[in-house]
Amino acid sequence: MRIRRVVLVGAAVVAAAVITEPAASATPSSGVTVEPLTQVDVSAFSPFASLPSKFTFRRITLAPGGTLGWHYHDGNVLAFVTAGEVTRYEAADCLPVTYFAGQGLSETVGPDHVHVGRNLGTVPAELYVAYLNRANEPLFVDAPAPDCP
């Protein structure tokens, strides 16, 4: 009986490894420190499932040379740069847009708006970020790097 369980568990692990999509397609972040500030979930009180009901606030620090990795958001994102600078590239045009301390930005929603944020400066960049999502929606979705120079 015990050998049968070990074989079944082993087979399940092998099957999961074969079925699972390789993580290599996503572009990992590096040099990122995330400090959760607070999260408010009002989904139990909202009669409208299509409206944002989970509000998440974070402080993100991006070391010089750091990257957030290519990703997109299913919900709205508002950010304010409080230190350093963050350069954002969107896959649609691959053009850099740099945001400096004191500037805010918003992210466009959906998988057709894959983007990356990088710290090309010499000091850490700091952002305060607000995510407005529906219940059970991820804050971001990793994406493969587009064909940008």
C-alpha positions as CSV (number, residue, x, y, z in Angstrom):
1,M,0.0,0.0,0.0
2,R,2.8,2.4,0.9
3,I,4.7,1.7,-2.3
4,R,1.5,2.3,-4.3
5,R,1.1,5.8,-2.7
6,V,4.8,6.7,-3.4
7,V,4.3,5.7,-7.1
8,L,1.1,7.6,-7.4
9,V,2.6,10.7,-5.8
10,G,5.7,10.4,-8.0
11,A,3.5,10.1,-11.1
12,A,1.4,13.1,-10.1
13,V,4.6,15.2,-9.6
14,V,5.9,14.1,-13.1
15,A,2.6,14.9,-14.7
16,A,2.4,18.3,-13.1
17,A,5.9,19.1,-14.3
18,V,5.0,18.1,-17.8
19,I,1.7,19.9,-17.9
20,T,2.9,23.1,-16.2
21,E,3.9,25.9,-18.6
22,P,7.6,26.7,-18.2
23,A,8.3,29.8,-16.1
24,A,11.1,30.8,-18.6
25,S,8.5,32.6,-20.7
26,A,8.1,35.3,-18.1
27,T,10.7,37.9,-17.4
28,P,11.6,38.0,-13.7
29,S,11.9,41.1,-11.6
30,S,15.2,42.0,-10.0
31,G,16.4,44.6,-7.5
32,V,12.8,45.0,-6.2
33,T,11.7,45.4,-2.6
34,V,7.9,45.4,-1.9
35,E,6.5,46.7,1.3
36,P,2.8,46.0,1.7
37,L,1.1,49.0,3.3
38,T,-2.6,48.0,3.5
39,Q,-5.3,46.2,1.7
40,V,-9.0,46.8,1.9
41,D,-11.5,44.3,0.4
42,V,-15.1,45.4,0.2
43,S,-16.3,42.7,-2.1
44,A,-18.6,41.3,0.5
45,F,-20.4,44.6,0.5
46,S,-20.5,45.3,-3.2
47,P,-23.5,44.1,-5.3
48,F,-21.5,44.8,-8.5
49,A,-18.9,42.1,-9.2
50,S,-17.6,44.0,-12.3
51,L,-16.4,47.0,-10.1
52,P,-13.1,47.1,-8.2
53,S,-13.6,45.9,-4.7
54,K,-10.1,45.2,-3.5
55,F,-7.8,48.1,-2.9
56,T,-4.1,47.3,-2.3
57,F,-1.4,49.8,-1.4
58,R,2.3,49.1,-1.5
59,R,5.6,50.9,-1.4
60,I,8.0,49.6,-4.0
61,T,11.7,50.3,-4.0
62,L,13.7,49.6,-7.2
63,A,17.5,49.4,-6.9
64,P,19.7,51.1,-9.6
65,G,19.6,48.7,-12.5
66,G,16.5,46.9,-11.2
67,T,13.5,45.9,-13.2
68,L,9.9,45.1,-12.4
69,G,9.9,42.5,-15.3
70,W,7.5,42.6,-18.2
71,H,3.9,42.3,-17.0
72,Y,0.4,43.7,-17.3
73,H,-2.5,44.5,-15.0
74,D,-6.1,43.4,-15.0
75,G,-7.1,46.3,-12.7
76,N,-6.3,49.9,-12.6
77,V,-3.0,51.0,-11.1
78,L,-2.0,54.5,-9.9
79,A,1.6,55.2,-8.8
80,F,3.5,58.1,-7.5
81,V,7.3,58.3,-7.7
82,T,8.7,59.7,-4.4
83,A,12.5,59.2,-5.0
84,G,14.8,58.5,-8.0
85,E,13.3,57.8,-11.4
86,V,11.5,55.0,-13.2
87,T,11.7,54.4,-16.9
88,R,8.6,52.6,-18.4
89,Y,8.5,50.8,-21.7
90,E,5.2,49.6,-23.2
91,A,5.4,46.6,-25.6
92,A,3.3,48.4,-28.2
93,D,5.9,50.9,-29.1
94,C,9.0,50.1,-27.0
95,L,9.6,53.8,-26.4
96,P,11.0,54.8,-23.0
97,V,9.1,57.3,-20.8
98,T,10.8,58.4,-17.6
99,Y,9.0,59.4,-14.4
100,F,10.9,61.4,-11.8
101,A,10.3,62.0,-8.1
102,G,7.2,64.1,-7.7
103,Q,5.5,62.6,-10.8
104,G,2.5,60.2,-10.9
105,L,1.5,57.7,-13.5
106,S,-1.4,55.3,-14.3
107,E,-1.2,52.0,-16.0
108,T,-3.4,51.0,-18.9
109,V,-5.4,47.8,-18.2
110,G,-5.2,44.5,-20.0
111,P,-3.0,41.9,-21.7
112,D,-2.6,44.1,-24.7
113,H,-0.7,46.6,-22.5
114,V,2.4,44.6,-21.5
115,H,5.0,46.9,-20.0
116,V,8.1,47.0,-17.8
117,G,9.5,49.6,-15.3
118,R,13.2,49.9,-14.9
119,N,15.5,52.1,-12.7
120,L,18.2,53.3,-15.1
121,G,19.3,55.9,-12.6
122,T,22.1,55.8,-10.0
123,V,19.9,56.0,-6.8
124,P,17.1,53.8,-5.6
125,A,13.7,54.7,-7.0
126,E,10.7,54.6,-4.7
127,L,7.0,54.4,-5.7
128,Y,3.8,54.4,-3.8
129,V,1.4,52.2,-5.7
130,A,-2.4,51.7,-5.5
131,Y,-4.0,48.7,-7.2
132,L,-7.8,48.8,-7.8
133,N,-8.9,45.2,-8.5
134,R,-12.0,43.0,-8.6
135,A,-12.1,40.3,-5.9
136,N,-9.6,37.4,-6.6
137,E,-7.9,39.3,-9.4
138,P,-4.0,39.3,-9.3
139,L,-2.2,42.6,-8.9
140,F,-0.2,41.8,-12.0
141,V,0.4,39.1,-14.5
142,D,3.9,38.2,-15.7
143,A,4.5,38.3,-19.5
144,P,7.2,37.3,-21.9
145,A,9.5,40.1,-23.1
146,P,8.4,41.6,-26.4
147,D,10.7,42.1,-29.3
148,C,12.1,45.5,-28.2
149,P,15.6,46.7,-28.8
